[in-house]
């Protein structure tokens, strides 16, 4: 996963107040698609950052794993887990496209795919990590023609991403926009979408 050094350097100030609105919008979007029977399920927050989504939803699942390749980011998450005494959450340091030994009923990756140069390989890892019938939720930016950076993808054309997800083997793939705001993506007005797929 690209930009690991940047995330390690900014870990302690990553939870800026300006991110709070976006974080709450993402949590609400994920919550919309959770079933009413998650109490015996396992949840993975892949590329978890400071654990905003995974920790917010921890009380709905039997087990929550927060995965990230940036060790300093995971130290922040571990601190939150200790402070709030969340018993069913655990951090997990990963490397890019590493096969995972854990299995999950639900995997969320929020604003993560744009940081991965060859993301199809990551999607294959997530497919293998999901249990049969499991669900993948990808939150990311819709394609933006004004974003030109060596650090991230310029968002994603949702139709193209749907095709790639289907080619890997996912079923019931759907995607829709859910939040638009000024200065949301590389200082540009942008839109977040949520893609949902099942194994």
MARZADREN-251699 format. One line per field, with one value per residue: residue number from 1; residue in one letter; x, y, z of N, C-alpha, C in turn. Coordinates in steps of 0.2 Angstrom, whole numbers, plus 2048, in hexadecimal, padded with zeros to 3 digits. Example, Ala and Ser with C-alpha at 12.3 -4.5 7.8 and 13.67 -1.06 7.14 Angstrom:
<rs>
nr c(1, 2) $
rest c(a, s) $
nx c(842, 840) $
ny c(7E4, 7F5) $
nz c(827, 823) $
cax c(83E, 844) $
cay c(7EA, 7FB) $
caz c(827, 824) $
cx c(842, 840) $
cy c(7F0, 800) $
cz c(827, 827) $
</rs>
This chain:
<rs>
nr c(1, 2, 3, 4, 5, 6, 7, 8, 9, 10, 11, 12, 13, 14, 15, 16, 17, 18, 19, 20, 21, 22, 23, 24, 25, 26, 27, 28, 29, 30, 31, 32, 33, 34, 35, 36, 37, 38, 39, 40, 41, 42, 43, 44, 45, 46, 47, 48, 49, 50, 51, 52, 53, 54, 55, 56, 57, 58, 59, 60, 61, 62, 63, 64, 65, 66, 67, 68, 69, 70, 71, 72, 73, 74, 75, 76, 77, 78, 79, 80, 81, 82, 83, 84, 85, 86, 87, 88, 89, 90, 91, 92, 93, 94, 95, 96, 97, 98, 99, 100, 101, 102, 103, 104, 105, 106, 107, 108, 109, 110, 111, 112, 113, 114, 115, 116, 117, 118, 119, 120, 121, 122, 123, 124, 125, 126, 127, 128, 129, 130, 131, 132, 133, 134, 135, 136, 137, 138, 139, 140, 141, 142, 143, 144, 145, 146, 147, 148, 149, 150, 151, 152, 153, 154, 155, 156, 157, 158, 159, 160, 161, 162, 163, 164, 165, 166, 167, 168, 169, 170, 171, 172, 173, 174, 175, 176, 177, 178, 179, 180, 181, 182, 183, 184, 185, 186, 187, 188, 189, 190, 191, 192, 193, 194, 195, 196, 197, 198, 199) $
rest c(x, x, x, x, x, x, x, x, x, x, x, x, x, x, x, x, x, x, x, x, x, x, x, x, x, x, x, x, x, x, x, x, x, x, x, x, x, x, x, x, x, x, x, x, x, x, x, x, x, x, x, x, x, x, x, x, x, x, x, x, x, x, x, x, x, x, x, x, x, x, x, x, x, x, x, x, x, x, x, x, x, x, x, x, x, x, x, x, x, x, x, x, x, x, x, x, x, x, x, x, x, x, x, x, x, x, x, x, x, x, x, x, x, x, x, x, x, x, x, x, x, x, x, x, x, x, x, x, x, x, x, x, x, x, x, x, x, x, x, x, x, x, x, x, x, x, x, x, x, x, x, x, x, x, x, x, x, x, x, x, x, x, x, x, x, x, x, x, x, x, x, x, x, x, x, x, x, x, x, x, x, x, x, x, x, x, x, x, x, x, x, x, x, x, x, x, x, x, x) $
nx c(804, 803, 80A, 80D, 817, 814, 808, 80C, 814, 80A, 801, 7FE, 7F7, 7ED, 7DF, 7D8, 7CD, 7C6, 7C4, 7B9, 7AC, 7AB, 7AF, 7A4, 79A, 79F, 79E, 791, 78C, 792, 78B, 77E, 77E, 780, 77B, 76E, 773, 780, 787, 78E, 798, 7A7, 7B1, 7BB, 7C5, 7CC, 7DC, 7DB, 7DE, 7DD, 7D3, 7C6, 7BA, 7B9, 7BA, 7AF, 7A5, 7A7, 79F, 795, 799, 7A0, 7AE, 7BB, 7C7, 7D4, 7DD, 7EC, 7FA, 803, 80D, 80D, 800, 7F9, 7FD, 7F6, 7E9, 7EA, 7EB, 7DF, 7D6, 7DA, 7D7, 7CA, 7C6, 7C2, 7BE, 7BD, 7C4, 7D3, 7E3, 7EC, 7FB, 7FE, 805, 807, 7FB, 7FC, 7F8, 7EA, 7E8, 7DD, 7CB, 7BC, 7AB, 7A7, 7AF, 7B6, 7BD, 7C2, 7C5, 7D1, 7D5, 7D9, 7E6, 7ED, 7F8, 7F7, 7E9, 7E1, 7E6, 7E6, 7D8, 7D5, 7DB, 7D3, 7C7, 7CA, 7CB, 7BF, 7B1, 7A6, 798, 79B, 79D, 7A4, 7A8, 7AC, 7B2, 7B5, 7BC, 7B3, 7B7, 7C2, 7C6, 7CE, 7D8, 7E8, 7F5, 804, 803, 7F6, 7E8, 7DD, 7D0, 7C2, 7BA, 7AB, 7A4, 7AE, 7B5, 7AC, 7AB, 7B8, 7B7, 7AD, 7B4, 7BD, 7B6, 7AB, 79A, 78A, 78D, 78C, 78B, 78B, 78A, 78D, 791, 795, 7A1, 7A9, 7BB, 7BE, 7C6, 7D6, 7D6, 7CC, 7BA, 7B1, 7AA, 7A5, 7A3, 79B, 79E, 797, 799, 797, 79D) $
ny c(7FA, 80B, 81A, 818, 81D, 82A, 829, 824, 82F, 838, 833, 836, 842, 840, 83F, 84B, 859, 85D, 851, 84B, 84D, 846, 839, 835, 835, 82A, 820, 81F, 81B, 80F, 808, 808, 7FC, 7F1, 7E2, 7DC, 7D2, 7D1, 7CE, 7C2, 7C3, 7C6, 7D5, 7DE, 7EC, 7F3, 7FA, 803, 810, 81B, 814, 818, 813, 805, 805, 80C, 803, 7F8, 7F3, 7EC, 7E0, 7D0, 7CE, 7DA, 7DE, 7E9, 7EF, 7F4, 7FB, 804, 806, 810, 816, 80B, 80B, 816, 811, 806, 80D, 814, 809, 804, 80F, 80F, 803, 7F9, 7E8, 7DF, 7E3, 7E3, 7E7, 7E6, 7E4, 7E6, 7E1, 7E7, 7DF, 7D3, 7C3, 7BE, 7B6, 7B7, 7B7, 7BE, 7C5, 7D1, 7DE, 7ED, 7FA, 80A, 819, 814, 80C, 815, 817, 80D, 806, 7FB, 7F5, 7EA, 7DE, 7DF, 7DF, 7D2, 7CC, 7D0, 7CA, 7BC, 7BC, 7BF, 7B6, 7A9, 7B1, 7BD, 7CF, 7DC, 7ED, 7FC, 80C, 81A, 827, 82E, 82F, 83C, 849, 854, 850, 84C, 843, 83C, 834, 82F, 826, 82E, 82E, 823, 81C, 816, 80C, 806, 801, 7F8, 7EE, 7E9, 7E4, 7DA, 7D2, 7CB, 7C3, 7C7, 7C9, 7D0, 7DE, 7EF, 801, 811, 823, 82D, 838, 849, 856, 866, 869, 85B, 851, 852, 85F, 863, 864, 856, 845, 838, 826, 816, 806, 7F6, 7E5, 7D3, 7C3) $
nz c(800, 7FC, 802, 80F, 817, 818, 820, 82C, 830, 833, 83C, 849, 848, 840, 842, 840, 843, 838, 831, 837, 833, 826, 82B, 833, 829, 822, 82B, 82D, 820, 81F, 829, 825, 81C, 824, 82A, 835, 83D, 842, 84E, 850, 847, 83E, 83B, 830, 82F, 822, 81F, 829, 82E, 83B, 841, 841, 83B, 83E, 84C, 850, 84C, 854, 85E, 858, 853, 855, 854, 850, 844, 841, 834, 82E, 824, 82A, 838, 841, 841, 845, 852, 857, 856, 85F, 86B, 86C, 86D, 87A, 882, 881, 885, 87C, 879, 86F, 864, 859, 853, 844, 83C, 82B, 81B, 80A, 7FF, 806, 80A, 815, 825, 82D, 82C, 826, 828, 824, 81B, 81B, 812, 812, 80A, 805, 7FA, 7F0, 7F4, 7F0, 7E4, 7DB, 7DC, 7D9, 7DD, 7EB, 7EC, 7E9, 7F4, 7FE, 7F9, 7FB, 809, 80E, 815, 80E, 807, 80D, 80F, 806, 808, 800, 801, 7F9, 7EE, 7E1, 7D0, 7CC, 7C1, 7C3, 7CC, 7CE, 7D2, 7D8, 7E3, 7E6, 7DF, 7D3, 7D8, 7D4, 7C6, 7C7, 7C0, 7BA, 7C5, 7CA, 7C0, 7C2, 7CF, 7CD, 7C4, 7CC, 7D4, 7DC, 7E1, 7DE, 7DD, 7E0, 7DF, 7E6, 7E7, 7F6, 7FD, 7FB, 7FA, 7FD, 7FA, 7FD, 7F8, 7F5, 7F5, 7ED, 7E8, 7EB, 7E9, 7F3, 7F2, 7F5, 7F3, 7F2, 7F4, 7F3, 7F8) $
cax c(800, 807, 80A, 80E, 81C, 810, 803, 810, 816, 804, 7FD, 7FC, 7F3, 7E8, 7D8, 7D6, 7C6, 7C3, 7C2, 7B4, 7A5, 7AC, 7AF, 79D, 797, 7A1, 79C, 789, 78B, 793, 786, 778, 77E, 781, 775, 76C, 776, 788, 78A, 793, 79C, 7AE, 7B1, 7C1, 7C6, 7D3, 7DF, 7D6, 7E0, 7DD, 7CE, 7C0, 7B4, 7B9, 7B9, 7A8, 7A0, 7A9, 79A, 790, 79C, 7A4, 7B5, 7BD, 7CE, 7D6, 7E3, 7F0, 802, 807, 80D, 80B, 7F9, 7F6, 7FE, 7F1, 7E3, 7EA, 7EA, 7D7, 7D4, 7DC, 7D4, 7C2, 7C5, 7BE, 7C0, 7BD, 7C8, 7DA, 7E6, 7F0, 7FF, 7FE, 809, 803, 7F9, 7FD, 7F2, 7E8, 7E6, 7D6, 7C5, 7B7, 7A5, 7A6, 7B5, 7B5, 7C3, 7BF, 7CA, 7D7, 7D6, 7DC, 7ED, 7F0, 7F9, 7F5, 7E4, 7DD, 7E9, 7E3, 7D1, 7D6, 7DD, 7CD, 7C2, 7CC, 7CB, 7B8, 7AD, 7A1, 792, 79D, 79C, 7A9, 7A6, 7B1, 7B0, 7BA, 7BA, 7B1, 7BD, 7C2, 7CB, 7D3, 7DD, 7EE, 7FA, 808, 802, 7F0, 7E4, 7D8, 7C9, 7C0, 7B4, 7A7, 7A2, 7B4, 7B7, 7A7, 7AD, 7BE, 7B5, 7AA, 7B9, 7C1, 7B1, 7A6, 793, 785, 791, 788, 78F, 788, 78D, 789, 793, 799, 7A2, 7AF, 7C1, 7BE, 7CB, 7DC, 7D3, 7C6, 7B4, 7B1, 7A5, 7A7, 79E, 79B, 79D, 796, 799, 797, 7A1) $
cay c(800, 811, 820, 816, 822, 830, 828, 823, 835, 83C, 82F, 839, 848, 83E, 840, 852, 85A, 85E, 84B, 848, 84C, 840, 833, 834, 833, 823, 81B, 81F, 818, 807, 805, 806, 7F6, 7EC, 7DE, 7DC, 7CC, 7D2, 7CD, 7BD, 7C4, 7C9, 7DB, 7E1, 7F3, 7F2, 800, 806, 816, 81C, 80F, 81C, 80F, 7FF, 805, 80E, 7FE, 7F2, 7F0, 7E9, 7DA, 7CB, 7D0, 7DF, 7DF, 7F0, 7ED, 7FA, 7FA, 809, 804, 816, 816, 806, 80D, 81A, 80D, 803, 812, 815, 802, 804, 814, 80E, 7FC, 7F4, 7E2, 7DB, 7E6, 7E1, 7EA, 7E0, 7E7, 7E2, 7E4, 7E7, 7D9, 7CD, 7BE, 7BF, 7B0, 7B8, 7B7, 7C3, 7C5, 7D8, 7E1, 7F4, 7FE, 811, 81D, 810, 809, 81A, 817, 806, 807, 7F5, 7F3, 7E4, 7D9, 7E0, 7DD, 7CB, 7CA, 7D1, 7C4, 7B6, 7BD, 7BE, 7B0, 7A9, 7B5, 7C3, 7D5, 7E1, 7F4, 800, 813, 81E, 82D, 82E, 832, 844, 84B, 859, 84D, 849, 842, 836, 831, 82B, 826, 834, 82B, 81D, 81B, 811, 807, 802, 7FD, 7F3, 7E9, 7E6, 7E0, 7D4, 7CD, 7C8, 7BE, 7C9, 7C9, 7D5, 7E4, 7F5, 807, 817, 829, 82E, 83E, 84E, 85C, 86A, 867, 855, 84D, 855, 866, 863, 862, 84F, 841, 831, 821, 810, 800, 7F0, 7DE, 7CD, 7BD) $
caz c(800, 7FB, 806, 816, 81B, 81A, 825, 832, 833, 834, 840, 850, 847, 83B, 844, 840, 844, 831, 82E, 83B, 82F, 822, 82F, 835, 823, 820, 830, 82C, 81A, 820, 82E, 821, 819, 828, 82C, 83C, 840, 842, 855, 850, 841, 83E, 837, 82E, 82C, 81E, 81E, 82E, 830, 842, 844, 842, 83A, 841, 853, 851, 84B, 857, 863, 854, 851, 85A, 854, 84B, 843, 83E, 831, 82A, 823, 82D, 83F, 846, 841, 849, 859, 859, 857, 865, 870, 86C, 870, 881, 885, 881, 887, 878, 87B, 869, 85F, 859, 84E, 840, 837, 824, 815, 804, 7FC, 80A, 80C, 81C, 828, 830, 828, 828, 825, 821, 81A, 819, 810, 811, 807, 805, 7F3, 7ED, 7F5, 7EE, 7DD, 7D7, 7E1, 7D7, 7E1, 7F1, 7EC, 7E9, 7FB, 802, 7F7, 7FF, 810, 810, 816, 809, 809, 810, 80B, 805, 807, 7FE, 801, 7F6, 7EB, 7DA, 7CC, 7CB, 7BC, 7C5, 7D1, 7CB, 7D7, 7D8, 7EA, 7E6, 7D9, 7D2, 7D9, 7D0, 7C2, 7CB, 7BC, 7B9, 7CB, 7CB, 7BC, 7C5, 7D5, 7CB, 7C1, 7D2, 7D6, 7E0, 7DE, 7E0, 7DD, 7DF, 7E1, 7E6, 7EB, 7FC, 800, 7F7, 7FE, 7FA, 7FD, 800, 7F5, 7F2, 7F5, 7E8, 7E9, 7E8, 7EB, 7F6, 7F0, 7F9, 7EE, 7F6, 7F0, 7F7, 7F6) $
cx c(804, 806, 80A, 812, 818, 80B, 806, 812, 810, 800, 7FA, 7F7, 7EE, 7E1, 7D7, 7CF, 7C2, 7C1, 7BB, 7AD, 7A6, 7AC, 7A8, 799, 798, 79E, 794, 788, 78D, 78E, 780, 778, 780, 77B, 774, 76F, 77D, 78B, 78F, 797, 7A3, 7AE, 7B9, 7C1, 7CC, 7D6, 7DB, 7D8, 7E0, 7D6, 7C7, 7BA, 7B4, 7B8, 7B2, 7A3, 7A2, 7A4, 795, 793, 7A0, 7AB, 7B7, 7C5, 7CF, 7DD, 7E6, 7F7, 806, 807, 80B, 804, 7F6, 7F7, 7F9, 7EA, 7E4, 7E9, 7E2, 7D4, 7D5, 7D8, 7CC, 7C1, 7C1, 7C1, 7C1, 7C0, 7CF, 7DD, 7EB, 7F4, 7FF, 803, 805, 801, 7FB, 7F7, 7F1, 7E6, 7DF, 7D1, 7C0, 7B0, 7A3, 7AD, 7B3, 7BC, 7C0, 7C5, 7D1, 7D9, 7DA, 7E4, 7F1, 7F2, 7F6, 7EF, 7E1, 7E0, 7E7, 7DC, 7D1, 7D7, 7D6, 7C7, 7C4, 7CB, 7C3, 7B5, 7A8, 79A, 794, 79C, 7A2, 7A6, 7AC, 7AF, 7B6, 7B7, 7B8, 7B6, 7BC, 7C8, 7D0, 7D8, 7E2, 7F4, 7FE, 806, 7FB, 7ED, 7DF, 7D1, 7C8, 7BA, 7B0, 7A5, 7A8, 7B6, 7B2, 7A9, 7B3, 7BC, 7B2, 7AF, 7BC, 7BC, 7AB, 79F, 790, 789, 78C, 78C, 78B, 78B, 789, 78B, 797, 79B, 7A8, 7B5, 7C2, 7C3, 7D0, 7DA, 7CE, 7C0, 7B3, 7AB, 7A8, 7A1, 79F, 79A, 79C, 796, 799, 79B, 79C) $
cy c(806, 816, 81E, 81B, 828, 82F, 827, 82A, 839, 839, 833, 83F, 846, 83F, 847, 853, 85B, 857, 848, 848, 846, 83A, 831, 832, 82C, 81E, 81A, 81A, 810, 804, 804, 7FF, 7F0, 7E8, 7DE, 7D6, 7CC, 7D0, 7C7, 7BD, 7C7, 7CF, 7DD, 7E8, 7F3, 7F8, 805, 80D, 816, 818, 812, 817, 809, 800, 808, 809, 7F8, 7EF, 7EC, 7E2, 7D6, 7CD, 7D5, 7DF, 7E5, 7EF, 7F3, 7F8, 7FF, 808, 80A, 817, 811, 807, 812, 816, 809, 807, 813, 80F, 802, 809, 813, 807, 7F8, 7ED, 7DD, 7DD, 7E4, 7E4, 7E4, 7E4, 7E3, 7E5, 7E3, 7E0, 7D3, 7C9, 7BE, 7B8, 7B1, 7B8, 7BB, 7C3, 7CC, 7DB, 7E8, 7F7, 805, 816, 81A, 80E, 80F, 81A, 811, 806, 801, 7F2, 7ED, 7DE, 7D9, 7DE, 7D5, 7C8, 7CA, 7CB, 7BE, 7B6, 7BD, 7B7, 7AF, 7AD, 7BC, 7C9, 7D9, 7E8, 7F8, 807, 816, 823, 82B, 831, 839, 846, 850, 856, 84A, 849, 83C, 831, 82C, 82B, 82C, 832, 825, 81E, 815, 80B, 802, 7FE, 7F7, 7ED, 7E5, 7E1, 7DA, 7CF, 7C9, 7C2, 7C0, 7C9, 7CF, 7DC, 7EA, 7FB, 80D, 81D, 82A, 835, 843, 854, 860, 868, 860, 850, 851, 85D, 868, 861, 85B, 84B, 83A, 82C, 81B, 80A, 7FA, 7EA, 7D9, 7C7, 7B7) $
cz c(800, 801, 80E, 81A, 81D, 820, 82C, 835, 835, 839, 846, 84E, 841, 83C, 845, 840, 83D, 82E, 831, 837, 82A, 825, 830, 82F, 821, 824, 82F, 826, 81B, 824, 82A, 81E, 81D, 82A, 833, 840, 840, 849, 855, 84A, 842, 839, 836, 82C, 829, 81D, 822, 830, 838, 845, 845, 841, 83E, 849, 854, 850, 84F, 85B, 85F, 852, 856, 85A, 84E, 84B, 83F, 83B, 82D, 82A, 827, 835, 843, 846, 845, 851, 85C, 85B, 85E, 86B, 871, 86F, 877, 885, 886, 883, 883, 878, 874, 863, 85F, 853, 84A, 83B, 830, 820, 80F, 801, 800, 80B, 813, 81E, 82B, 82A, 82A, 825, 822, 821, 818, 817, 80E, 810, 807, 7FE, 7EF, 7EE, 7F3, 7E6, 7D9, 7DC, 7DF, 7DC, 7E8, 7F1, 7EC, 7F0, 7FF, 800, 7FB, 806, 812, 810, 810, 80C, 80C, 80C, 80B, 804, 805, 7FD, 7FE, 7F2, 7E3, 7D6, 7CB, 7C6, 7BE, 7CA, 7CD, 7D0, 7D7, 7DF, 7EA, 7DF, 7D9, 7D4, 7D4, 7CC, 7C5, 7C6, 7BA, 7BF, 7CC, 7C7, 7BF, 7CB, 7D2, 7C8, 7C6, 7D4, 7DA, 7DD, 7E1, 7E1, 7DC, 7E2, 7E1, 7E9, 7F1, 800, 7FC, 7FB, 7FB, 7FE, 800, 7FE, 7F2, 7F1, 7F0, 7EB, 7E7, 7EC, 7EE, 7F3, 7F5, 7F4, 7F3, 7F2, 7F5, 7F4, 7F5) $
</rs>
